[in-house]
Amino acid sequence: MLMFQCSSNKELQVQEYLDLNMLPMPATYSATDSVFLRDHWTTGYYQYKSNCSGCHGIFGKGKENIPNFTKVQFDNYGASFLAGDKKNHAVMKNVTEDELFSIFLFLQSLRREE
């Protein structure tokens, strides 16, 4: 029972983080699309936290700011990944293409203070 409560608490904390930090769900999205997007945000959050935050902060390690990568930087990173250039970043060998997509979606969907 305690294990279930801890797991539920952790999930609740992640959902609260996403609710506070992600852009609002587009009103035109169907329920299915909304669930799909929320699932990718959640996957991106976990993958980013475990594979990227050591160098690209926001979770208490590495740099202290949220990366605000440009479209060109995302495109270059994705192309490097697809080309199999694992030298670019050691973490690239730890994520799948779908997980990388989720990380990109997570980062691109964060609220930005201008």
DACOR-V547439 format. One record per run of one state. SS is the DSSP state (h for helix, s for strand, l for the rest). FROM is the first residue (numbers start at 1). LEN is the number of residues. Records with the same first field share a line. If there is no record, write none. Layout:
BEGIN
SS=FROM-LEN, FROM-LEN
END
This chain:
BEGIN
l=1-1, 23-8, 52-19, 83-7, 95-2, 109-1, 111-4
h=2-20, 31-21, 71-12, 90-5, 97-12
s=22-1, 110-1
END
